[in-house]
Amino acid sequence: MSDPTAILRFLPFLIPLAFVGLWLLITTLLGLLSGWFNLQQWYPDEGTDEPVLKLRGQSGQVGAINFNNALTLAVYRTGLGIRVPRIFAFFSKPLLIPWTEIEASATKSLWVRMVRLDLGKPANGKLVVREKVWARLAEAAGPAAPAVNP
């Protein structure tokens, strides 16, 4: 016969395992729903360059997922770097999208002016950030950054 209290002996091990499993499932879903996994196939960041400007704790929408105060956006000579902390996206690697692969267009979110960045040609993904954030990134990038289409 099985002892009904036997499971209680394993409970201290099962709770952390369940937590880690749920965390991995959720972070994997974030990568899938945001389109990050698709983007990282095309635009991996090898980390060879030093950024001209790095903005940590930025909010933005990648694909269908809002990352509030969780994105790190960086300006490199060759393109736009996008990172998310491993705690929020364990399997999501940093991205480096070349400036030639970005198309910017103005949009609004309620009363806030935003800029939608279509990543890739044809577009493989999107990033939506506040207009002020894009202005700082574009200023640091100089003429390499695409102009915002109305």
Protein Blocks (a to p, Z undefined) as FASTA:
>chain_A
ZZfklmmmmmmmmmmmmmmmmmmmmmmmmmmmnommmmmmmmccehlaccfbdcehiacd
ehjbccehkaccdddfkbccddddfklommlccddddfklpccddddehjaccddddedj
ddfbdcdddfklmmmmmmmnmmmlccddZZ
